[in-house]
Every structure is written in C-alpha cells, then in structure tokens.
Amino acid sequence: MENLKRYYSFISDNAVWTVVEYDSFKGKKAIIENCKQVGSYFKSVMTDFITHSIIVDGNKVVINGTA
C-alpha cells in the first residue's frame, strides 16, 4: 500500500470513491485518509489481491477485484 502515495497527485479534489456495500469517500483528503487506514490494515494480514477487470470511461475508473 505504500506505493499508493505515488497516485495521490492524480486524485481530483472533488473525487468520490465508492466501495460497494461499504461506504463512499468524498474529496481527495477523505480518500487519502481511507487509503492510509486500509494500508495499515493490510500490513497486518496476508492477502492475495486479484484484479478481475478495469473499466475506464472518460474521467471515471472502475476496478473490480478480490482480496
């Protein structure tokens, strides 16, 4: 999760990150804070991330995967 930091500059100030069946994070600051929390959690467990699909349409991106 440390390598997520390199992507922070690409997040729009008014971006919305929706985690299906969980929550939505509105704004760059909220998204980055959630990334940090998620990163801390995943440092404590063994996980195998699998990306099933990535869809890009204009300025929207959807990533479907499992952990």
C-alpha positions in Angstrom: 0.0 0.0 0.0 3.0 2.3 0.3 3.1 2.6 -3.4 -0.4 4.2 -3.4 1.3 7.5 -2.4 2.6 8.0 -5.9 -1.0 8.2 -7.2 -2.3 10.8 -4.7 -1.5 13.6 -7.0 -3.8 12.2 -9.6 -6.9 12.3 -7.3 -9.2 15.2 -8.0 -10.1 17.4 -5.1 -13.8 16.6 -5.7 -13.3 12.9 -6.4 -15.7 10.3 -4.9 -14.5 6.7 -4.1 -17.4 4.3 -3.7 -16.6 1.0 -2.0 -19.7 -1.2 -2.9 -21.6 -2.4 0.1 -19.4 -0.4 2.4 -19.1 3.4 2.1 -18.3 6.4 -0.1 -15.4 8.7 0.5 -15.9 12.3 -0.9 -12.9 14.5 -1.6 -9.2 14.0 -2.0 -8.5 14.3 1.7 -11.1 11.7 2.7 -9.9 9.3 0.0 -6.2 9.6 1.1 -7.2 9.1 4.8 -9.1 5.9 3.9 -6.1 4.7 1.8 -3.9 5.1 4.8 -6.3 3.2 7.1 -6.7 0.4 4.5 -2.9 0.3 4.1 -2.4 -0.1 7.8 -4.9 -3.0 8.0 -3.4 -4.8 5.0 0.1 -4.6 6.6 -1.3 -6.8 9.4 -2.7 -9.6 7.3 -1.7 -11.9 4.4 -3.6 -11.0 1.3 -3.7 -12.0 -2.4 -5.1 -9.2 -4.5 -6.6 -10.2 -7.8 -7.8 -7.6 -10.3 -10.7 -9.0 -12.4 -11.4 -6.0 -14.6 -10.6 -2.3 -15.1 -13.1 -0.1 -16.9 -12.2 3.5 -17.9 -14.8 5.9 -19.3 -13.6 9.5 -19.6 -12.7 10.7 -16.2 -14.3 7.6 -14.4 -12.5 4.4 -13.4 -14.0 1.2 -12.0 -11.8 -1.6 -10.7 -13.3 -4.9 -9.9 -11.3 -7.3 -7.8 -11.0 -9.5 -4.7 -8.6 -9.8 -1.8 
